[in-house]
Amino acid sequence: MTRVLGVDIGGSGVKGAVVDLDTGAMATDRYRITTPQPATPEAVASVIVAITDRFSWEGPIGCGLPTIVRDGVALSAANIDKSWIDTDVVGLIEAATGSTAHVVNDADAAGLAEMRFGVRRGREGVVLLLTFGSGIGSALFESGNLVPNTELGHLEFHGMLAEQYAAARLVEHDGMEMSEWVRRVREYLAHLALLFSPSLIVFGGGISKHFDSFGSAFDLDVEVVPAHFRNNAGIVGAALAADEAMAAAP
């Protein structure tokens, strides 16, 4: 049995669990700690240490981060502290925990989980996963192959960033009416469908647990479905990405 600790760093919470990568199921309960403010690398690293301590974990760690990630280095910082830019995140986590670590964009992690273990595993053509939370994350696949770091929440849309227009935080924290938010999201999905012609859009993030109450509004030419793992996709995918990176290492 292959197990890896998956950690999903978000704008409001840092969540972790040990994942059974033979099945994609979480082998432990999920443990969540509120994201520290400011969410500096050092502050978040201390939270990751607390999560490893919670599970008495000494094995490999996979981490999903809401930034562009290349070769273990963060190259952006949209919903976390700007001090993450150019941070060697792998080195930071390994120094803090003493464990081998791998880091991937958080939405890419969620997409990997859905493509490997979710209800749409094996889906051909273009598949787009979106995570709605503090911002909007995206993962784009073509015939199962990931195009990393797409960051489609940062597209300009109605004169602003798309995530400023349609992130779930507008409903969850800023008091926007659900009906107005759903209307905005539908506009955004229609725009992405025009740009990428996906065969499927997977709707993720914490608000996806309410998908049954609003999903019928997304009456587009492309199928829109809720993420199989809902808000746990980032945890599962981060663990999966770490395992695949270790397997590919020379």
TAGIGI-V976771 format. One record per pair of residues at least 24 apart in sequence whose C-alpha atoms are under 10 Angstrom apart, sorted by sequence separation. I is the first residue (numbers start at 1). J is the second residue. D is the distance in whole Angstrom. If there is no record, write none. Layout:
# TAGIGI-V976771
I_J_D, I_J_D
This chain:
# TAGIGI-V976771
3_27_8, 6_30_10, 7_31_9, 8_32_9, 9_33_10, 10_34_9, 11_35_6, 12_36_8, 31_55_9, 65_89_9, 107_131_6, 197_221_9, 198_222_7, 199_223_7, 200_224_6, 201_225_6, 202_226_6, 203_227_5, 204_228_8, 205_229_9, 206_230_7, 207_231_8, 7_32_10, 9_34_10, 10_35_7, 11_36_9, 12_37_9, 106_131_9, 107_132_10, 136_161_10, 163_188_10, 197_222_8, 198_223_9, 199_224_9, 200_225_8, 201_226_9, 202_227_6, 203_228_9, 204_229_8, 205_230_6, 206_231_5, 9_35_8, 11_37_10, 29_55_10, 63_89_9, 115_141_9, 135_161_10, 136_162_8, 137_163_9, 162_188_7, 201_227_9, 202_228_9, 204_230_6, 205_231_5, 206_232_8, 12_39_10, 28_55_8, 63_90_9, 110_137_9, 111_138_8, 112_139_8, 135_162_9, 136_163_5, 193_220_8, 194_221_10, 203_230_8, 204_231_7, 205_232_8, 11_39_8, 62_90_10, 110_138_9, 111_139_6, 112_140_10, 115_143_10, 116_144_9, 135_163_5, 136_164_9, 190_218_9, 193_221_8, 194_222_10, 202_230_10, 204_232_9, 205_233_8, 10_39_10, 61_90_10, 72_101_9, 74_103_9, 107_136_9, 108_137_8, 109_138_10, 110_139_8, 111_140_8, 112_141_9, 115_144_7, 134_163_8, 135_164_7, 136_165_10, 186_215_10, 189_218_8, 190_219_9, 193_222_7, 204_233_8, 205_234_9, 9_39_10, 14_44_8, 63_93_9, 72_102_7, 73_103_8, 74_104_9, 107_137_5, 108_138_7, 109_139_8, 111_141_8, 115_145_9, 133_163_9, 134_164_9, 135_165_10, 136_166_8, 137_167_9, 157_187_10, 158_188_10, 190_220_7, 204_234_10, 62_93_10, 71_102_9, 72_103_6, 73_104_9, 74_105_9, 106_137_7, 107_138_5, 108_139_5, 115_146_10, 132_163_8, 135_166_8, 136_167_6, 157_188_8, 183_214_10, 186_217_7, 187_218_9, 189_220_8, 190_221_9, 15_47_10, 16_48_8, 61_93_9, 71_103_8, 72_104_7, 105_137_9, 106_138_9, 107_139_6, 108_140_8, 112_144_9, 134_166_10, 135_167_5, 136_168_8, 182_214_7, 185_217_10, 186_218_6, 190_222_9, 14_47_7, 15_48_9, 61_94_9, 70_103_9, 71_104_9, 72_105_10, 105_138_9, 106_139_9, 107_140_9, 108_141_9, 111_144_10, 112_145_9, 133_166_9, 134_167_6, 135_168_7, 136_169_10, 155_188_10, 182_215_9, 185_218_8, 186_219_8, 187_220_10, 189_222_9, 14_48_8, 17_51_8, 18_52_9, 60_94_9, 69_103_7, 70_104_8, 105_139_9, 112_146_8, 132_166_8, 133_167_6, 134_168_6, 135_169_7, 157_191_9, 172_206_10, 183_217_8, 186_220_8, 9_44_8, 16_51_7, 17_52_9, 69_104_6, 70_105_9, 111_146_8, 132_167_6, 133_168_5, 134_169_5, 135_170_10, 153_188_10, 172_207_9, 179_214_8, 182_217_7, 183_218_9, 189_224_9, 15_51_8, 16_52_8, 44_80_10, 61_97_9, 68_104_8, 69_105_6, 131_167_9, 132_168_5, 133_169_6, 134_170_8, 171_207_9, 178_214_9, 182_218_8, 14_51_9, 17_54_10, 18_55_8, 60_97_10, 67_104_8, 68_105_6, 69_106_9, 109_146_10, 131_168_9, 132_169_8, 133_170_9, 155_192_10, 168_205_8, 9_47_10, 16_54_10, 17_55_8, 59_97_10, 60_98_9, 61_99_7, 62_100_9, 63_101_7, 64_102_9, 65_103_7, 66_104_9, 67_105_6, 68_106_9, 108_146_8, 133_171_10, 134_172_9, 168_206_8, 169_207_9, 179_217_10, 9_48_9, 16_55_9, 18_57_9, 41_80_9, 58_97_8, 59_98_9, 60_99_6, 61_100_6, 62_101_6, 63_102_6, 64_103_6, 65_104_6, 66_105_6, 67_106_8, 108_147_9, 109_148_10, 133_172_9, 134_173_9, 168_207_7, 8_48_10, 39_79_9, 40_80_7, 41_81_8, 57_97_9, 58_98_8, 59_99_6, 60_100_5, 61_101_5, 62_102_5, 63_103_5, 64_104_5, 65_105_5, 66_106_5, 67_107_9, 68_108_10, 108_148_7, 152_192_9, 167_207_10, 168_208_10, 7_48_8, 18_59_10, 39_80_6, 40_81_5, 41_82_9, 42_83_10, 58_99_6, 59_100_7, 60_101_6, 61_102_6, 62_103_6, 63_104_6, 64_105_5, 65_106_5, 66_107_7, 107_148_9, 108_149_7, 38_80_8, 39_81_5, 40_82_8, 41_83_7, 42_84_9, 57_99_9, 58_100_9, 59_101_9, 60_102_8, 61_103_9, 62_104_8, 63_105_8, 64_106_4, 65_107_8, 66_108_10, 107_149_8, 108_150_9, 18_61_9, 37_80_9, 38_81_6, 39_82_9, 40_83_6, 41_84_6, 63_106_8, 64_107_8, 65_108_9, 105_148_8, 106_149_9, 107_150_9, 108_151_9, 7_51_8, 18_62_10, 36_80_10, 37_81_8, 38_82_10, 39_83_9, 40_84_7, 41_85_10, 45_89_9, 49_93_8, 53_97_9, 64_108_8, 65_109_9, 104_148_9, 105_149_6, 107_151_8, 6_51_10, 7_52_9, 16_61_10, 35_80_9, 38_83_10, 39_84_9, 48_93_8, 52_97_8, 64_109_6, 104_149_9, 105_150_9, 5_51_9, 6_52_10, 16_62_10, 41_87_8, 63_109_8, 64_110_8, 105_151_9, 5_52_8, 16_63_9, 41_88_10, 45_92_7, 46_93_9, 49_96_7, 50_97_9, 52_99_10, 62_109_9, 15_63_10, 41_89_8, 44_92_10, 45_93_6, 48_96_8, 49_97_6, 15_64_10, 44_93_9, 45_94_9, 48_97_8, 49_98_10, 5_55_9, 14_64_10, 42_92_8, 45_95_9, 46_96_7, 14_65_10, 41_92_8, 42_93_9, 45_96_7, 46_97_9, 5_57_8, 41_93_9, 45_97_8, 4_57_9, 5_58_9, 132_185_10, 4_58_10, 5_59_7, 6_60_9, 7_61_7, 8_62_9, 9_63_7, 10_64_9, 11_65_10, 42_96_9, 4_59_7, 5_60_6, 6_61_6, 7_62_6, 8_63_6, 9_64_6, 10_65_7, 11_66_8, 79_134_7, 3_59_8, 4_60_6, 5_61_5, 6_62_5, 7_63_5, 8_64_5, 9_65_5, 10_66_7, 78_134_10, 79_135_7, 140_196_9, 142_198_9, 3_60_8, 4_61_6, 5_62_6, 6_63_6, 7_64_6, 8_65_7, 9_66_7, 78_135_8, 79_136_10, 141_198_9, 142_199_10, 3_61_10, 4_62_7, 5_63_8, 6_64_8, 7_65_9, 8_66_9, 140_198_9, 130_189_9, 140_201_10, 139_202_10, 128_192_9, 138_202_10, 128_193_9, 138_203_10, 138_204_9, 11_78_9, 12_79_9, 137_204_9, 11_79_6, 12_80_9, 66_134_10, 128_196_9, 136_204_10, 137_205_9, 10_79_8, 11_80_6, 66_135_9, 127_196_9, 128_197_10, 136_205_9, 10_80_8, 11_81_10, 66_136_10, 67_137_9, 126_196_8, 127_197_9, 128_198_6, 135_205_10, 9_80_9, 66_137_8, 126_197_7, 127_198_5, 128_199_8, 129_200_8, 130_201_7, 131_202_9, 132_203_8, 133_204_9, 134_205_9, 125_197_9, 126_198_5, 127_199_6, 128_200_6, 129_201_6, 130_202_6, 131_203_6, 132_204_6, 133_205_6, 134_206_10, 78_151_10, 125_198_7, 126_199_6, 127_200_5, 128_201_5, 129_202_4, 130_203_5, 131_204_4, 132_205_5, 133_206_7, 125_199_6, 126_200_7, 127_201_6, 128_202_6, 129_203_6, 130_204_6, 131_205_4, 132_206_7, 133_207_7, 78_153_10, 124_199_8, 125_200_9, 126_201_9, 127_202_8, 128_203_9, 129_204_7, 130_205_8, 131_206_8, 132_207_7, 133_208_10, 78_154_9, 123_199_9, 124_200_9, 129_205_10, 131_207_9, 132_208_8, 123_200_9, 131_208_8, 70_148_9, 69_148_9, 70_149_9, 68_148_8, 69_149_7, 120_200_9, 68_149_5, 67_149_8, 68_150_8, 120_202_9, 66_149_10, 68_151_8, 67_151_8, 66_151_9, 114_202_8, 24_113_8, 24_114_10, 114_204_10, 111_202_9, 21_113_10, 24_116_8, 25_117_9, 23_116_10, 24_117_6, 111_204_9, 23_117_7, 24_118_9, 110_204_8, 6_101_10, 22_117_10, 110_205_9, 129_224_10, 5_101_10, 6_102_10, 7_103_9, 8_104_10, 9_105_10, 10_106_8, 21_117_9, 128_224_10, 129_225_10, 130_226_10, 131_227_9, 4_101_10, 8_105_10, 9_106_7, 107_204_9, 129_226_9, 130_227_9, 8_106_7, 107_205_9, 129_227_8, 133_231_10, 7_106_9, 8_107_10, 131_230_9, 132_231_10, 131_231_9, 8_109_9, 8_110_9, 131_233_10, 6_109_10, 131_234_9, 120_225_9, 119_225_10, 119_226_10, 120_227_9, 119_227_8, 120_228_8, 118_227_7, 119_228_6, 118_228_5, 119_229_9, 117_228_8, 118_229_7, 117_229_9, 118_230_10, 114_227_7, 115_228_10, 113_227_10, 114_228_7, 113_228_9, 114_229_7, 118_233_9, 111_227_9, 113_229_8, 114_230_9, 117_233_10, 110_227_9, 110_229_8, 113_232_9, 114_233_7, 117_236_9, 110_230_9, 113_233_6, 114_234_9, 117_237_9, 12_133_9, 110_231_9, 112_233_8, 113_234_7, 116_237_9, 11_133_8, 12_134_7, 110_232_8, 111_233_7, 112_234_9, 113_235_8, 114_236_9, 115_237_9, 10_133_8, 11_134_6, 110_233_4, 111_234_8, 113_236_6, 114_237_8, 10_134_8, 11_135_8, 109_233_7, 110_234_4, 112_236_8, 113_237_4, 116_240_9, 10_135_9, 108_233_10, 109_234_5, 110_235_7, 111_236_10, 112_237_5, 113_238_8, 107_233_9, 108_234_8, 109_235_8, 110_236_7, 111_237_7, 112_238_8, 113_239_9, 106_233_9, 107_234_7, 109_236_8, 110_237_5, 111_238_10, 112_239_10, 113_240_7, 106_234_6, 109_237_4, 110_238_7, 112_240_7, 113_241_9, 105_234_9, 106_235_9, 108_237_8, 109_238_5, 112_241_7, 104_234_10, 107_237_9, 108_238_9, 109_239_8, 110_240_10, 106_237_8, 107_238_10, 109_240_8, 110_241_10, 106_238_7, 109_241_7, 104_237_9, 105_238_9, 108_241_9, 109_242_10, 104_238_7, 103_238_7, 104_239_10, 102_238_8, 103_239_9, 102_239_9, 104_241_7, 101_239_10, 102_240_10, 103_241_8, 104_242_8, 102_241_7, 103_242_7, 102_242_5, 101_242_7, 102_243_9, 100_242_9, 101_243_10, 102_244_10, 103_245_10, 102_245_7, 101_245_10, 102_246_8, 101_246_9, 100_246_9, 12_169_10, 65_234_9, 64_234_6, 63_234_9, 64_235_7, 62_234_10, 63_235_8, 64_236_10, 62_235_8, 63_236_10, 64_237_8, 65_238_9, 62_236_9, 63_237_9, 64_238_5, 62_237_8, 63_238_5, 64_239_9, 62_238_5, 63_239_7, 61_238_8, 62_239_5, 63_240_10, 64_241_9, 61_239_7, 62_240_7, 63_241_9, 64_242_10, 60_239_8, 61_240_10, 62_241_7, 63_242_8, 61_241_10, 62_242_5, 61_242_7, 62_243_8, 60_242_7, 61_243_9, 60_243_8, 62_245_10, 60_246_9, 30_232_8, 25_229_9, 24_229_9, 30_235_9, 26_232_9, 25_232_10, 24_233_10, 26_235_9, 26_236_7, 25_236_8, 24_236_6, 24_237_9, 17_232_9, 21_236_8, 24_239_9, 15_231_10, 16_232_9, 19_235_8, 20_236_9, 21_237_10, 24_240_8, 15_232_9, 18_235_9, 19_236_6, 16_234_9, 17_235_7, 18_236_9, 19_237_9, 21_239_8, 22_240_10, 15_234_9, 16_235_6, 17_236_8, 19_238_9, 20_239_9, 21_240_7, 15_235_7, 16_236_9, 19_239_7, 20_240_9, 14_235_10, 18_239_8, 19_240_8, 16_238_10, 17_239_9, 21_243_8, 8_231_10, 16_239_10, 8_232_8, 10_234_10, 7_232_10, 8_233_9, 9_234_9, 6_232_10, 8_234_5, 9_235_9, 6_233_10, 7_234_8, 8_235_5, 6_234_8, 7_235_5, 8_236_9, 6_235_5, 7_236_8, 8_237_9, 5_235_8, 6_236_6, 7_237_9, 8_238_7, 4_235_10, 5_236_9, 6_237_7, 7_238_7, 8_239_10, 4_236_9, 6_238_5, 7_239_8, 5_238_8, 6_239_4, 4_238_9, 5_239_6, 6_240_8, 4_239_5, 5_240_9, 6_241_9, 3_239_8, 4_240_8, 6_242_8, 3_240_9, 4_241_10, 5_242_9, 2_240_10, 4_242_8, 5_243_10, 4_243_7, 3_243_9, 2_243_8
